[in-house]
Amino acid sequence: MTLIQGTVPAARLNEGMTLAVTALLTGIAAGSAAAGWAAEHLPHPAAFTVPPAAALLAAAAASTAVVGTKWRRGRASSDTERVPTPDAR
């Protein structure tokens, strides 16, 4: 939520938070479906590897999003410094 609050314009903050909650609920539903399928169709040892694999995938996606946001912020701030400001007349 902090990542969204820092990257989404203030006028669109409600929409950004709504999309974040929707993504969380979609992930929970997809995880439940995948876990149910794995429990019924995979051997027991393999079924127990699904939750840790999903956690690693989620951590990788989250860290990629954080690093990408920091990179974009750094690039955006350096780009705006190079833009000449208009004269105050």
C-alpha positions in Angstrom: 0.0 0.0 0.0 2.9 2.3 0.7 4.4 1.6 -2.7 1.1 2.5 -4.3 0.6 5.6 -2.2 4.1 6.8 -3.3 3.7 6.1 -7.0 0.1 6.9 -7.8 -1.0 10.6 -8.2 -3.1 11.9 -5.3 -6.1 12.4 -7.6 -6.1 8.6 -8.4 -5.1 7.2 -5.0 -8.6 5.7 -4.4 -8.4 3.8 -7.8 -4.8 2.7 -7.0 -5.8 1.3 -3.6 -8.8 -0.4 -5.2 -6.7 -2.1 -7.8 -4.2 -3.3 -5.1 -7.0 -4.8 -3.0 -8.5 -6.5 -6.1 -5.0 -7.9 -7.0 -4.6 -9.2 -3.4 -8.0 -10.9 -3.4 -7.4 -12.4 -6.9 -4.1 -13.8 -5.7 -5.8 -15.4 -2.7 -8.4 -17.0 -4.9 -5.8 -18.2 -7.4 -3.7 -19.6 -4.6 -6.6 -21.4 -3.1 -7.5 -22.9 -6.4 -3.9 -24.0 -7.1 -3.5 -25.5 -3.7 -6.7 -27.4 -4.0 -5.7 -28.8 -7.4 -2.2 -29.7 -6.2 -3.6 -31.5 -3.1 -5.9 -33.6 -5.3 -3.6 -34.3 -8.3 0.0 -34.3 -7.1 1.7 -36.7 -4.7 1.9 -35.4 -1.2 5.5 -34.3 -1.1 5.1 -32.3 -4.3 1.9 -30.7 -3.1 3.7 -29.4 -0.1 6.1 -27.5 -2.3 3.4 -25.4 -3.9 2.9 -22.8 -1.0 6.7 -22.1 -0.6 7.1 -21.8 -4.4 4.2 -19.4 -4.5 5.7 -17.4 -1.7 9.1 -17.1 -3.5 7.3 -16.0 -6.7 5.4 -13.4 -4.8 8.5 -12.1 -3.0 10.3 -11.9 -6.4 7.5 -10.0 -7.9 7.3 -7.6 -5.0 11.0 -6.9 -5.0 11.0 -6.4 -8.7 8.2 -3.8 -8.3 10.0 -2.0 -5.5 13.3 -1.9 -7.4 11.6 -0.8 -10.6 9.8 2.0 -8.8 13.0 3.2 -7.2 14.7 3.2 -10.5 11.9 5.1 -12.2 11.9 7.7 -9.4 15.6 8.2 -9.7 15.4 8.5 -13.4 12.4 10.8 -13.3 14.1 13.1 -10.8 17.3 13.3 -12.9 15.2 14.0 -16.0 13.4 16.9 -14.5 16.6 18.4 -13.3 17.8 18.6 -16.9 14.7 20.4 -18.2 15.2 24.1 -18.3 12.8 26.1 -16.2 11.0 29.0 -17.8 12.1 32.5 -16.9 9.9 34.2 -14.2 8.6 37.3 -16.1 
